[in-house]
Each structure stands twice: as structure tokens, then as C-alpha cells.
Amino acid sequence: MSVSALGAGLSGMLGYQRALDVSAHNVANTLTSGFRARQPDFSEGTPPGSGVRVAPSASSSDGTQIETEMVGQLIYKAGFQVSAKVVSTADQMLGALIDIKA
């Protein structure tokens, strides 16, 4: 069970990092003429770390909406922290199991 928890935590961390990268790219190109924002698309059942695809924004307007990006970044940060806690807890569980078996 712990190994799958490690995989799930790692996948979450990599996915949220990818989402933060996409959002940062959108913010960095806010003033670029003709830039069309992209959005992370979380999907399930893919190999670890590849659960986020990048898709054109569903918005009909070009450009970046800073307020939307900032809220997204806060959500991605919290998701990353939760995933990191899953990895930490799984690591502690494995350590305790090794201590019991030793």
C-alpha cells in the first residue's frame, strides 16, 4: 500500500508542478500580442507525472486573466503541498515497517 501511496503522491506533485509551470507561462506572456493562454487539464489513469495535459484556454478571448491565474496558482500550490504530505507519510510508514522487520 505504501508504494502506491508514494506513486500517487509523486504523480500529484509532478502534476501540480506542471500546472504551476503552465500558469507561470501564461502570466509571463500577459502582455504578448496575440498570446492565447493555455490551461492545465488534469486527467486520471496515466503514468505518474503525466496526469496534466496542456490545452488552449476555453475562454473565447485572447490573453491571460491574471485573477484566474492567481487563484489557480494558489490551488496548485495547495495540491502540491498535500501530495508532498502523502509522500512524507508513506515514507514514514515504510520506515516503520522496515524497523519492525529488522
MOWO-V887668 format. One record per helix or strand. SS is the DSSP state (~ for helix, > for strand). FROM is the first residue (numbers start at 1). LEN is the number of residues. If there is no record, write none. Layout:
ss={SS,SS}
from={FROM,FROM}
len={LEN,LEN}
This chain:
ss={~,>,>,>,>,~}
from={2,36,38,52,63,66}
len={27,1,5,5,1,36}
